[in-house]
């Protein structure tokens, strides 16, 4: 809702590092949720992942680079 209402592009901030646990209230978004948000709101311009989960990063990067994802 925030991204859809924002007049400027919005970045998803997924911070779950031990050094800053309160930055995102300790909520670790999974890759499916991040992809659903990106797909449903073209105003989202990117995501900062500090969860150190390389599998999540890899899955997101593979899916968003697909022409079918970009076309939607």
C-alpha positions, 0 to 999 in steps of 0.5 A, spaced: 500 500 500 505 504 501 509 503 495 502 504 491 501 510 494 508 513 494 509 519 488 516 516 488 519 509 487 520 505 493 525 500 495 524 494 499 529 494 505 529 487 508 534 487 514 535 481 519 542 482 520 544 481 528 548 488 528 541 491 526 535 487 528 530 492 529 531 496 522 525 491 519 522 489 526 526 482 525 521 480 519 525 476 514 521 477 507 522 470 503 523 471 496 516 469 494 513 475 498 519 480 495 517 477 488 509 478 489 511 485 491 515 487 485 510 484 481 504 487 484 507 494 484 511 497 478 513 503 483 518 498 487 525 500 484 529 494 488 530 491 494 536 491 499 537 484 502 542 484 508 539 477 510 546 474 507 541 469 504 545 467 497 539 462 495 534 468 496 538 473 492 539 468 487 532 466 486 530 473 486 535 475 480 533 469 476 526 470 476 526 478 475 531 477 469 526 473 465 522 476 460 516 474 462 517 477 469 519 484 466 513 483 461 507 483 466 
